[in-house]
Amino acid sequence: MINKIEEIDFKEIKRISPSQYYSMKNCAYKSLLAEAFEKKPLLPVSPNAYFGTVLHRMLELITKGSITNEDEFNVEFDRQVKIVEEELQNKGFGFLVPLKMKLKNFGLKKIQLKKHLRSEPEQPVNKINLKFHSEKWFESKDNLIGGKIDLIVENDRNYIEIIDFKTGAVTQD
């Protein structure tokens, strides 16, 4: 049996994120439908988005100092992946599990994240002070474009590194 959708009340899109922009380039109608259905996904998003949840949570734990070594990292990483995979199964998206098999660069992104665990300063006096900002919100002055940056690493010498885990992009200034 096919479910019928009642009349769709299309709404104006007030703000987009960089991720939504790329999604709109592929299929603008999907974005309009998502807005009409109060941002509830009509179809599952890319497995990268679900994996991004794992990466963001791990990053948060690293920056808070809750994970201090590679053993803790590996145990918690596996635990976070399992949580997301169970949620996918419960939502009926079991075909995306295991994430490791559905993602390109799964291991590379894990290594990339582990790099930040290793670069977390242990506060020796002669070391450069690093600041980590996870999930920092930025928006344009007109509020039309906005979104969270996965990770910003800055030091006291005005060196800034911006990292996007979905694309694997690293921008340095």
Buried (B, 14 or more C-beta within 10 A) or exposed (E): EEEEEEEEEEEEBEEBBBBBEEBBEEEEEBBBBBBBBEEEEEEBBBBBEBBBBBBBBBBBBBBEEEBEEEEBBEEBBEEBBBEBBEEBEEEEBEEBBBBEEBBEEBEEBBEBBBEBBEEBEEEEEEEEEBEBBBBEEEEEEEEEBBBEBBBBBBBEEEEEBBBBBBEEEEEEE
